[in-house]
Amino acid sequence: MQHVPDILLDALRAAVLITGLVVIMMMMIESLNIGSGGRFFRRLQGSKLGQIVVSALLGWIPGCMGGYASVSLFSHGMISFGALVAMLIATAGDESFVMLTLFPGKALLVSGITLAVGILAGVFIDYAGPRIGFKPFALKPCGEMHLHEEDAPHRHEAGHKPGRSFGWKRVILLAGTAIYIAALAFGFLGEGEEEDAGHGLSLLSEEWMNIVFACLSVVMLGVTAFGTDHFVEEHLWHHVVARHVPKVFAWTFGVLVALGFLMQAVDVSAWISANVPLMILLATLIGIIPESGPHLVFVTLFASGVLPAPVLIASCISQDGHASLPLLAESKGAFLRAKAVNCIVALLVGFASWALLM
């Protein structure tokens, strides 16, 4: 039985570790997007099947950036409704980063399943949709590609030297990354001694994963040091740190604390194993919320070994992080119809996979 300070300390340690790893991955994705000038998100084929596959792959990219790109393409009439649904099914928003942090091998397997399901659902909607009442939507541009004029290649040509100074935001990012690397290297964020006999939340990454992320952190240290002022301030600070860090940390810490106390009082594993259908339904319904955060409950429970895979799969199919927020803002009808399809597919796949594993 753990004491309250121990539960809070373990939760804080895990939340700092997870949030740091999530931020490092977000920064890597942001660097990839800006470094490619956005071309990574704009290569579409002319065929309807090509649109579905590309949109699903955009959703498969961790985070919401690929989802924003697909919604923007849909709003411009460049991809079909089936392609949009394929993206929403394939994406898991910021939870993808957390899953890759906690259980990378299984996360790739789950994301592979949602990618395949998304493509199949998109094909079904586009080819059978006209016969069952699905109609195309015309949306206004949403402008969510997160590329600015300063990111254009010509800005780095002669006469357009990128600005680079060591302002307080860059200094904080450099110092924070350096401290995080040291914490990983010296094991300050490792599991506590009480873990084996404690509440059973084995949520921290394996040692080799800490080494991998320490190396990635070193790379991002260099990117932060030599990036332009615009890239550091707008993309790393405002988009990644200011927008995502408080929310990811708050939800992660809150969920871990709640589960820590809950597992002291209830045999969560036994309760869930007896109520898997209810958990699949609950995960699907919560997936309607266009917000990253509430879904971390299912990711955390799966990482701790008390939640079966069918529930996590249903959650990942149903939820899409922030990717559907621009869609909600542009068309309530498109949002509701797309989320209805997501929920139906999540329930079908969730219960089918549960039946296979029984």
Buried (B, 14 or more C-beta within 10 A) or exposed (E): EBEEEBBBBBBBBBBBBBBBBBBBBBBBBBBEBBEEEBEBBBEBEEEBBBBBBBBBBBBBBBBBBBBBBBBBBBBEEBBBBBBBBBBBBBBBBBBBBBBBBBBBEBBEEBBEBBBEBBBBBBBBBBEEBEEEEBEBBEBEEBEBBBBEEBBEEEBEEEEEEEEBEEEEBBEEBBEBBBEBBEBBEEEEBBBBEBBEEBBBBBBBBEEEBBEBBBEBBEBBBEBBBEBBBBBBBBBBBEBBBEEBBEBBBEBBBBBBBEBBBEBBEEEBBEEBEEEBBEBBBBBBBBBBBBBBBBBBBBBBBBBBEBBBBBBBBBBBBBBBBBBBBBBBBBBEEBBEBBBEBBBBBBBBBBBEBBEEEE
